[in-house]
Structures are given as C-alpha cells and as structure tokens.
C-alpha cells in the first residue's frame, strides 16, 4: 500500500515538474506577478496531488485548466488592489534563463513588459482567453472549461480581446542581441556620466519613462514622455544616484529585454528594463516597489509547450 502511494506521488510530481515552465508562464501572463504565480502553482500542485491519474487523458490540458482557474481567481481578487495602487502599476519583472524565449518570437513578445502592460487593460476573463488562445493555442473548448463559460462566449471574448490588444500594442521589431547590448552599454555610460546629449541620441522622439514605486519608495507618479523630458529626468535621477555610496548596476535580461539591475551594497534597489526598436530606446520601465523585487534574482524557465 505504502509503495503504491509513493509511486503515485512520484507520478504526480514527475508530470507536474515536466510541465512547470509552461504552467508558470500561463500563470505569469495572466497575473503579471511571479510571486503570485508561484503561489498559484503551489496551490495547484496540492489539488493535483489528489487527482486520480487514471481519469486524466491529457495532462497538459488538465493542468493548464487547473492553473488557469487558480490564476483567474487570484486576478479577480487583485483587481481592487490594482485600482487603488499608488502611481503606475507595472508587472513584476522576471529574470530569464539565458536562452529562454530567444528562439520563440511569440513567447518573447508575450512576456515583454509592453505586452503585459497592455494585458492589464483587459477584463480578467478576456485576459485569460487571450493568453490561452493567442499565446498557447488552446482550443476554445478547453478555454471554456477553464473559465466556466460557454464556447460561444469564449469565441466572442477572444475576438474582442484580440482587437483590443492589436489597437494598443504597436508592432515593433526588437533589436537583435548584439545591437541591444551595444545600445544598453551606451545608455549606461551616458546615464551614469550625466551626458544628456548622449541620452538624447539614444532615445526615440516619443520615448517614455514609466516607474513603479507603489508608494513604498521614491518614483515618478506619472509617466515621463518625450526624448527631451526623459533624458533630463534620467540625468537628474542618475545624478542623485551618484551621491549614494555603494550604488552599482549589473546587466541582466528581464522579460526578454536588456535590463540594468541597481544594487546598493547587497540590497536590490530596482531594475531598469529597456525596450529598443529600430536602434532607438522607445520605453524605459523602472520597477522599484520592493514587493516586486523579492524573486527577481531567481532565474525563470518559461515555455509555451511541454518539455
């Protein structure tokens, strides 16, 4: 009896672990929070551990539905908190394994900060439908089962969500790895030396700077728009930074974009995500809310498929 239970537990764990990158990606794209996604996966595993595997015909679909339900519940519960948030609300950044998403254009786009910001403008059910259909390619029947809606309703929601995202997400061609590295180095040099003209040369005319401090640390309460305004804001920000002892920056790749992670001593102070299009910086996202930096140093594996 004990041996049978152990074998069953091992089978549950093996299937869940194999699909974990996919399940995390689903939860993260629904929630925009790695911390909440970890909680969803933990709760989902506890539910999965009690399932009779003989009744499961398609493990990927079954676990995707289970995680989706838990993520949707968490998203609905967080709507009020996000409405009352102090300043701009940005998704929680994730540090990606070096090769993650690089060969999958759809995956790279879906976890970009820009796309996650657009997904925040969808209603919870529409966001779930869009993510499952457009990113992961689940059939409408599976999505209907996950969200508890008729298939016809899911089809309509998918259509609305697709139009909504297309209207708000400008299509862009991200810079290749070498170009992104070069521009990031130039940005770092210009910003840390206060070279406003150098910053201006790197920024797109309509460049935007958005910071998320959540009311818990100093950050601009509204987006800064326009190359001149952004360059002046950055110069002032880094000038203050130079006066802080022990402040340093490390390069990283977050949400499939070049990033600069700021440390003061051993303390993580924030992260700058740099969006580059046509060799110009189009958006700088800064996350300083300490609650959103708790797991930033943990590399994440993401996937649209089973491993």
C-alpha positions as CSV (number, residue, x, y, z in Angstrom):
1,X,0.0,0.0,0.0
2,X,2.8,2.4,1.0
3,X,4.8,1.6,-2.1
4,X,1.7,2.2,-4.3
5,X,1.1,5.6,-2.7
6,X,4.8,6.6,-3.2
7,X,4.7,5.6,-6.8
8,X,1.5,7.6,-7.3
9,X,3.1,10.6,-5.6
10,X,6.1,10.2,-7.8
11,X,4.0,10.1,-11.0
12,X,2.1,13.3,-9.9
13,X,5.4,15.1,-9.2
14,X,7.0,13.9,-12.5
15,X,4.2,15.2,-14.6
16,X,3.9,18.5,-12.8
17,X,7.6,19.2,-12.8
18,X,7.9,18.4,-16.6
19,X,5.2,20.9,-17.3
20,X,6.2,23.5,-14.7
21,X,7.8,26.0,-17.1
22,X,4.6,26.0,-19.2
23,X,2.3,26.3,-16.1
24,X,4.4,29.2,-14.7
25,X,4.3,31.0,-18.0
26,X,0.5,30.7,-18.1
27,X,0.1,32.0,-14.6
28,X,2.6,34.8,-15.1
29,X,1.0,36.1,-18.2
30,X,-2.4,36.0,-16.6
31,X,-1.3,37.7,-13.3
32,X,1.8,39.8,-14.3
33,X,3.3,38.7,-11.0
34,X,6.0,36.0,-10.5
35,X,5.3,35.9,-6.7
36,X,1.6,35.3,-7.2
37,X,2.3,32.8,-9.9
38,X,4.5,30.8,-7.5
39,X,1.6,30.8,-5.1
40,X,-0.9,29.6,-7.8
41,X,1.4,26.8,-8.8
42,X,1.8,25.6,-5.2
43,X,-1.9,25.6,-4.7
44,X,-2.5,23.9,-8.0
45,X,0.0,21.2,-7.1
46,X,-1.8,20.4,-3.9
47,X,-5.0,20.0,-5.8
48,X,-3.2,17.9,-8.5
49,X,-1.8,15.6,-5.9
50,X,-5.3,14.4,-5.0
51,X,-6.3,13.6,-8.6
52,X,-6.7,10.0,-9.8
53,X,-4.3,9.9,-12.7
54,X,-6.4,7.1,-14.4
55,X,-9.0,9.8,-15.1
56,X,-6.6,12.2,-16.8
57,X,-6.5,11.8,-20.6
58,X,-4.3,14.8,-21.4
59,X,-2.0,16.0,-18.6
60,X,-1.1,19.3,-20.4
61,X,-4.7,20.3,-20.9
62,X,-5.8,19.2,-17.4
63,X,-3.0,21.1,-15.6
64,X,-3.4,24.1,-17.8
65,X,-7.1,24.3,-16.9
66,X,-6.3,23.8,-13.2
67,X,-3.6,26.5,-13.1
68,X,-5.8,28.9,-15.2
69,X,-8.7,28.6,-12.7
70,X,-6.5,29.4,-9.8
71,X,-4.8,32.3,-11.6
72,X,-8.2,33.7,-12.7
73,X,-9.4,33.6,-9.1
74,X,-6.2,35.4,-8.0
75,X,-6.6,38.0,-10.8
76,X,-10.2,38.8,-9.9
77,X,-9.2,39.2,-6.2
78,X,-6.4,41.6,-7.1
79,X,-8.4,44.0,-9.3
80,X,-9.4,46.3,-6.5
81,X,-5.8,46.4,-5.1
82,X,-4.5,47.5,-8.5
83,X,-7.2,50.2,-8.9
84,X,-6.0,51.7,-5.6
85,X,-2.3,51.4,-6.4
86,X,-0.2,54.5,-5.9
87,X,1.3,55.6,-9.2
88,X,1.7,53.5,-12.3
89,X,1.3,49.7,-11.9
90,X,3.9,47.7,-13.7
91,X,4.1,43.9,-13.9
92,X,6.6,42.2,-11.7
93,X,9.8,41.6,-13.7
94,X,11.3,38.2,-14.2
95,X,14.9,37.2,-14.8
96,X,15.0,34.7,-17.6
97,X,17.4,31.8,-18.2
98,X,19.9,33.0,-20.8
99,X,18.4,31.1,-23.7
100,X,14.7,31.3,-22.7
101,X,12.4,32.8,-25.3
102,X,15.2,33.8,-27.6
103,X,14.2,31.3,-30.3
104,X,10.4,31.7,-29.9
105,X,9.2,35.1,-31.2
106,X,5.7,34.6,-29.9
107,X,6.9,33.7,-26.4
108,X,9.3,36.6,-26.3
109,X,6.6,39.1,-27.3
110,X,4.1,37.6,-24.8
111,X,6.3,38.1,-21.8
112,X,7.6,41.6,-22.8
113,X,6.8,44.3,-20.4
114,X,5.0,46.2,-23.1
115,X,2.6,43.3,-23.8
116,X,2.0,42.7,-20.2
117,X,1.1,46.3,-19.7
118,X,-1.4,46.1,-22.5
119,X,-2.9,42.9,-21.0
120,X,-3.5,44.9,-17.8
121,X,-6.2,46.8,-19.7
122,X,-8.3,43.7,-20.4
123,X,-11.0,42.4,-18.2
124,X,-9.9,39.3,-16.2
125,X,-11.9,36.8,-18.3
126,X,-10.8,38.4,-21.6
127,X,-7.1,38.4,-20.5
128,X,-7.3,34.7,-19.7
129,X,-9.0,33.9,-23.0
130,X,-6.4,36.0,-25.0
131,X,-3.5,34.4,-23.2
132,X,-4.7,30.8,-23.6
133,X,-5.8,31.2,-27.2
134,X,-3.3,33.6,-28.8
135,X,-0.2,32.7,-26.9
136,X,-0.6,29.0,-26.1
137,X,-3.0,27.9,-28.9
138,X,-5.5,26.1,-26.7
139,X,-8.8,25.2,-28.4
140,X,-11.9,27.2,-27.5
141,X,-13.4,24.1,-25.8
142,X,-10.5,23.8,-23.3
143,X,-10.6,27.5,-22.6
144,X,-14.4,27.4,-22.0
145,X,-13.8,24.6,-19.5
146,X,-11.1,26.6,-17.7
147,X,-13.1,29.8,-17.4
148,X,-16.5,28.2,-16.9
149,X,-18.1,30.0,-19.9
150,X,-20.0,28.7,-23.0
151,X,-17.8,28.1,-26.0
152,X,-19.7,30.8,-28.0
153,X,-18.9,33.4,-25.2
154,X,-15.3,32.4,-25.2
155,X,-15.1,32.9,-29.0
156,X,-16.6,36.4,-28.7
157,X,-14.2,37.3,-25.8
158,X,-11.2,36.1,-27.9
159,X,-12.3,38.3,-30.8
160,X,-12.8,41.4,-28.5
161,X,-9.5,40.8,-26.7
162,X,-7.6,40.4,-29.9
163,X,-8.9,43.6,-31.4
164,X,-8.2,45.4,-28.1
165,X,-4.6,44.3,-27.9
166,X,-4.0,45.0,-31.6
167,X,-5.3,48.5,-31.1
168,X,-3.0,49.2,-28.2
169,X,0.1,47.2,-28.9
170,X,2.2,48.8,-31.6
171,X,4.0,46.3,-33.7
172,X,7.7,46.7,-33.5
173,X,10.9,44.9,-34.5
174,X,13.1,44.4,-31.4
175,X,16.8,44.9,-31.7
176,X,19.0,41.9,-32.1
177,X,21.1,40.7,-29.2
178,X,24.3,42.5,-30.3
179,X,22.5,45.8,-31.1
180,X,20.7,45.6,-27.8
181,X,23.9,45.0,-25.9
182,X,25.6,48.0,-27.6
183,X,22.8,50.4,-27.0
184,X,22.5,49.3,-23.4
185,X,26.2,49.9,-22.8
186,X,25.9,53.4,-24.4
187,X,22.8,54.1,-22.3
188,X,24.6,53.1,-19.2
189,X,27.6,55.3,-20.0
190,X,25.5,58.3,-20.9
191,X,23.2,58.0,-17.9
192,X,25.9,57.5,-15.3
193,X,28.0,60.4,-16.6
194,X,25.1,62.8,-16.9
195,X,25.5,63.0,-20.7
196,X,22.1,64.4,-21.7
197,X,23.1,64.8,-25.4
198,X,24.3,61.2,-25.4
199,X,20.9,60.1,-23.9
200,X,19.0,62.2,-26.5
201,X,20.8,60.4,-29.3
202,X,19.7,57.0,-28.0
203,X,16.1,57.9,-27.3
204,X,13.2,57.7,-29.8
205,X,11.4,61.0,-30.2
206,X,8.3,59.7,-28.3
207,X,10.3,57.7,-25.7
208,X,8.5,57.1,-22.5
209,X,9.8,56.5,-18.9
210,X,7.5,54.7,-16.5
211,X,8.3,54.0,-12.9
212,X,6.6,51.8,-10.3
213,X,7.3,52.5,-6.7
214,X,4.0,51.5,-5.3
215,X,4.1,54.4,-2.9
216,X,6.8,52.5,-1.0
217,X,9.8,54.2,-2.5
218,X,10.6,57.3,-4.5
219,X,9.4,57.0,-8.1
220,X,7.7,59.3,-10.6
221,X,4.0,59.2,-10.1
222,X,3.2,59.7,-13.8
223,X,5.0,58.5,-17.0
224,X,7.5,60.9,-18.5
225,X,7.0,61.3,-22.2
226,X,9.3,62.7,-25.0
227,X,13.0,62.3,-25.6
228,X,14.0,65.7,-24.1
229,X,11.9,65.2,-20.9
230,X,13.0,61.6,-20.5
231,X,16.7,62.5,-21.0
232,X,16.5,65.3,-18.4
233,X,14.7,63.1,-16.0
234,X,17.3,60.3,-16.3
235,X,20.2,62.7,-15.9
236,X,18.7,64.0,-12.7
237,X,17.9,60.5,-11.4
238,X,21.4,59.2,-12.0
239,X,22.9,62.4,-10.6
240,X,21.2,61.6,-7.3
241,X,22.3,58.0,-7.7
242,X,26.0,59.1,-7.9
243,X,25.7,60.7,-4.5
244,X,24.6,57.4,-2.9
245,X,27.5,55.3,-1.5
246,X,27.8,51.8,-2.8
247,X,25.3,52.1,-5.7
248,X,26.2,49.8,-8.6
249,X,24.5,48.4,-11.7
250,X,24.6,44.9,-13.1
251,X,23.4,43.9,-16.6
252,X,20.7,41.3,-16.9
253,X,17.9,40.1,-19.2
254,X,14.4,40.5,-17.8
255,X,11.2,39.8,-19.7
256,X,13.3,39.2,-22.8
257,X,14.7,42.7,-22.8
258,X,18.0,44.2,-21.7
259,X,17.9,45.4,-18.1
260,X,20.1,47.2,-15.6
261,X,19.7,45.9,-12.0
262,X,20.6,48.5,-9.3
263,X,22.1,47.5,-6.0
264,X,23.2,49.5,-3.0
265,X,25.6,47.2,-1.3
266,X,23.8,43.9,-1.2
267,X,20.4,45.4,-1.3
268,X,18.4,45.3,-4.5
269,X,17.1,48.8,-5.2
270,X,15.4,48.5,-8.6
271,X,15.6,47.4,-12.2
272,X,15.5,49.3,-15.5
273,X,14.0,47.4,-18.4
274,X,15.0,48.9,-21.8
275,X,12.7,48.5,-24.8
276,X,14.6,49.0,-28.1
277,X,13.1,49.3,-31.5
278,X,14.9,50.3,-34.7
279,X,18.1,51.0,-32.7
280,X,16.3,53.6,-30.5
281,X,15.1,53.3,-26.9
282,X,11.3,53.6,-27.0
283,X,10.4,52.8,-23.4
284,X,12.2,52.5,-20.1
285,X,10.3,50.7,-17.4
286,X,11.6,51.1,-13.8
287,X,10.4,48.8,-11.0
288,X,11.3,50.0,-7.5
289,X,8.5,48.6,-5.4
290,X,10.4,46.2,-3.1
291,X,7.5,43.8,-3.1
292,X,8.0,43.3,-6.8
293,X,11.7,42.6,-6.5
294,X,11.6,39.7,-4.0
295,X,12.2,37.0,-6.5
296,X,14.0,39.0,-9.2
297,X,17.3,37.2,-8.8
298,X,15.7,33.7,-9.3
299,X,16.2,32.7,-13.0
300,X,12.9,31.5,-14.5
301,X,12.2,28.9,-17.2
302,X,9.3,29.8,-19.4
303,X,7.7,27.8,-22.2
304,X,4.7,27.5,-24.4
305,X,5.0,23.8,-24.7
306,X,5.7,20.6,-22.7
307,X,9.4,19.9,-22.0
